[in-house]
C-alpha cells in the first residue's frame, strides 16, 4: 500500500532488533517506520519495546514510528511521544499519511 503511493519502502521482516535499525539511519535520518504488532512483542513487553525504540532510533533521528495490530491495545497513548503514532486500522493511517494534501 505504501509502495503503491510512490514512497520508497524496505521490508525488514518480523524479527529485526531495533538496535539493527540504526544502520538504515545512515541513509536518512527522517524515516517513517511502520510495524504491525500481531504476536510480538508480548503485552508485558510492549512498554519496553517502545522505550527501546525511542532510545535507539527516535532520539538520534527525525524519524517516526506508526504501530498497528492487536498488541497495541494495551498502549497508553497519552504517554507516547509525538513521533510515535498508534492506529486501530489502515484507513486512519492512510488519511493521516498517505492522502494527498490540499492547501487553500
Secondary structure, 3 states (H helix, E strand, C coil): CCHHHCCCCCCCCCCCCHHHHHHHHHCCCCCEEEEECCCCCCHHHHHHHHHHHHHHCHHHCCCEEEEECHHHHHCCHHHCCCCEEECCCHHHHHHHHHCCCCCC
